[in-house]
Amino acid sequence: MDYKSTVFLPNTSFSMKGALPDKEQEIFGRWEKDGLYQKIRAKFKGRPKFILHDGPPFANGSPHAGTALNRILKDAVIKFKQMQGYDAPFVPGWDCHGLPIEWKVAEQLKDKKQDKPDTIQFRKMCRDFASYWIDVQKSIFKRLGSLGDWENPYLTMDPKNEAIMVREFGKLLMSGAIYRGERPVLWSVIEKTALAEAELEYKDKKSASIYVAFKIKKTPSSDLLDASCVIWTTTPWTLPGNRAISFSDKIKYLLISVNGCLEDRNLNTKLIIAEELKDRFLKDIEASDHTVIRQVSSDELKQVVCQHPLAGVGYNFDVALIDGKHVTSDPGRGSGQMEPSDEGPNDFYDQHPWAGMGYDFDILLLEGRHVTADSGTGLVHTAPGHGLDDFYVCKKYGVPVVQTVDDGGCYYDCVPIFAGKHIFKVEQDILDQLRKRPGTLLAAKEILHSYPHSWRSKAPLIYRTTKQWFISLDKTDLRKKALKAIEDVRWLPSQGYNRIKSFVSSRGDWCISRQRTWGVPLTMFIDKKTGDILKDQSVIDRTASIIEKEGTDAWYSHPAQDFLGDKYKASDFEQVFDIVDVWLESGSTHAYVLKNREELAWPADLYLEGSDQHRGWFQASLLHACATYDSAPYKSVLTHGFVVDEQGYKMSKSLGNVIDPMDIVSKNGADIMRLWAVNNEYTEDMKFGPTILKQQEDIYRRIRNTLRYMLGALDQFDDGQFDYDLLTELDKWTLHKVAYLDNFIREQVETFALNRIVTEIHNFCSADLSAFYFDVRKDCLYCDDADDPKRKAYRQTLSVLFDIVVKWLAPIVSFTAEEAWLTRRPEADSIHMQNMPVVPAQWYSPEREAKWRLIKAFRTTATAGLERARENKVIGSSLQASIVLYDPEAIISGLGLSAKDWAELFITSSVDIKNSNPPADACVVDEAISCGIEVVPANGEKCQRCWKVLPEVEQNPEEVCDRCAAIIRV
């Protein structure tokens, strides 16, 4: 007889091979057609809100793996919160202005050999470029399974948003926080504009590391008249801008006699350097010999004047020594800011090393708080046009701040010797000029060091003193407000608190002006007579009103009088055409998104971006909100790391290790990308590549197989009335695990530790369900009578279990969860419109967990015994075995399981329980208890239906066991 038709075999259309790319496209099309996002909003309206404010990506290219990571994490968080009972709308946005887009458009014009058109036309080209990439990015984000108001995103180039930006800028203007100042700012000579800290990246750069001697020409100490002060720099191009040398009264200085150096083996000279740095200095210049003559006091240094190393060709000024605390390994960079002082320059001067060649000005030695003995010589080359500390110390002592480099990186015509030359091509010329002056250049070596570059053009940046517009952080107590607000925000991970606090504490005033074309202009006017900013709310309101109707192009196309109105004459004012720093613009989005969309709320519950945004969007948003609303615009801030390749290297086209996320989606499916994004410690850098994705595919396969098994086992099952009391102990233990895991998931969602959720769900599916619960109940499901209470209880548990597991998975593998959900309930609403399960408290039972932990220990021991018996050819399959349980202390009887229950647990044909000590060769369950397990061949014949080996089979003509005989005879 063929017994196959009498056995229940799982049946489902939910295939093991998901064919994800095609299936996801089908599901995505259904979401679009049904207007799923709008349905969710309508259903959940009135619930408590959870608002995640989207940090706007630049609309300037196809999303990379890091962008995909960010979008998936946001979507998963929102879906978890939504299914947990919140109204969680998501309004995506795009940053449409600024250098990244302008740079791309300019490159296109260059490739086509076209001249840059007029301002209005060029801005239109930028707008069209941004619009194109918004559509591209939008389609990709949606394909990743991200649900949101994609038809109504916020765009920074929307005229309504631009108008609000103008009003927000007007608030800063009226508060007195805006001023025009001159100080060094990060400058890109390629892009010809100031850049924000967040727009730079550090890359290795080859530079000349040089030691230069500035000859002393004035000093009361006669033994110093033939000596030189030595500086060290890795930016030789800044030497034409040198106007002083800084020193510290906290450092001990020496006068030494040196014989020989790297540049001149016949050198015999006297030099002043820091005592602490002497040995390193002598090694660097490869001195043949030296003698320490004496210490030089800071009081003596204050009276020294040096000459410029190129004196005689325009560098005929003295170099002052300034006491400061800013000496670092990278001269020209620093952050120390000092208030102006009434003190005049010191009387201790050095001669600039180029004196006698036209640079015939005195080089003062000035005492500065920024000088340290970390590197170099303890005497700092000070070029006030090219370094923050240099600038402030020279301002303090009245040393003129000179301009030597234009916006394109070329020396002005007034710069002797090097006029018109580009600073990044002049290094060898400068070294050659120094070598013409014996004893001036002591050593020159090429080094590879970390140096700031533009993240867009990849070109090195410089500090360049220019007139820019700033927001004062201290005039209106903005820094204090921001530092206070930081304390009220939850930073995840916790080190984010220290990062942003450090950035806000140490940063200088916010440079908000850019010398570009594409963006929101700094809509203000300057009184030509007084130089003051026009502060008039009516002008601000009128300007905003015009821009709201026409967009910011109006600032360029309208006459100034249209904005000024009848109250002022346009001829009396200068119209500012610099554009707003895009970080101020994107940092203001909370004002025109959260505060101006009915479905949203201010402040946001969460900002979620990469860890670099502590100095970017998080900080810009914080400062703007504190300046205008006295509070942070967010309650929590979560950061993720960067995406790197499998060797840990940053992805870049030059390395050839870039992986397009859409290649993965089209080949493997978006759910594999989603699983990778969520199933990682994403607060750290995340590896991405074929091996990593293969691991995620394996995890996905196990999870999908769990869903498939449950769907197959529930074929033609009517849920009916769930009755917990009718379940078996094994079913109740499984629901205890569900209760534990559900509570765990809720806890992790609170801290957004989504990767822990994936780990636990995967372990639950593979270890607790597939390898245990499903395995144990397989015989019951396949072979028991359809009306058997145990089988009914099992399927009832599976039905509840499926609903819970698929909902847990919905925010993570959104397409797969939808497919599984609709396979089980084809007439139901989308899984994403469901609530997370409410797990009854009675399911949770630590006592039951403790009991089943011991039961599973018996099963593990039995499995090991069966494997040993299989290896020794005692048995073939486990159903050919019978197990003898030795229970001298009645431990097994206290667990409440029958011999049949134990046989089911072990997947053997029978179990014999003996209240005696186990034989010496038995498998020991636990050293702490005396129970043992022995595997012997089962007695009887094989049942042709369930394959168990039992004595009773011989008595039935159908060659089946009694259970199976009763079923087939019905």
Secondary structure, DSSP 4 states (H G I P E B T S, - for coil): ---GGGS-----S--SS--HHHHHHHHHHHHHHHTHHHHHHHHHTTSPB--EEPPPPBSSS---HHHHHHHHHHHHHHHHHHHTT-B-----EEB--SHHHHHHHHHHHHHTT-----HHHHHHHHHHHHHHHHHHHHHHHHHTT--S-TTS-EETTSHHHHHHHHHHHHHHHHHT-EEEEEEEEEEETTTTEE--GGGEEEEEEEEEEEEEEEEEEE-S-GGGTTEEEEEEES-GGGGGG--EEEE-TTS-EEEEEEE--SS-TT-EEEEEEEGGGHHHHHHHHT-SEEEEEEEE-HHHHTEEEEE-TTBEEEEEEEEEEEE-B---SSTT---------S----SEEEE-TTTTEEEEEEEEEEE-TB--SSSTTS-EEE-TTS-HHHHHHHHHHT------B-TTSBB-TTSTTTTT-BTTS-HHHHHHHHHTSTTTEEEEEEEEEEEEEETTT--B-EEEEEEEEEE-SSTTSHHHHHHHHHHTSEEESTHHHHHHHHHHHH---EE-EE--SSS-B---EEETTT-PBP--HHHHHHHHHHHHHH-TTHHHHS-HHHHHGGGS-GGGEEEP-PEEPHHHHHHTHIIIIITT-TT--SSEEEEEEEGGGGTTHHHHHHHHHHHHHSS-SEEEEEEE--EE-TTSPBP-TTTT----HHHHHHHH-HHHHHHHHHSS-TTS-EE-SHHHHHHHHHHHHHHHHHHHHHHHHTTT-------GGGS-HHHHHHHHHHHHHHHHHHHHHHHT-HHHHHHHHHHIIIIIIIIIIHHHHHHHHHHS-TT-HHHHHHHHHHHHHHHHHHHHHTTTSHHHHHHHHHHH-TTSPPGGGSPPP---GGG--HHHHHHHHHHHHHHHHHHHHHHHHHHTTS-SSGGGEEEEEE-TTSTTGGGT--HHHHHHHHTSSEEEEESSPPPTTSEES-TTS--EEEEEEPPSEE-TTT--EEGGGGG-TTS--HHHHHHHH-
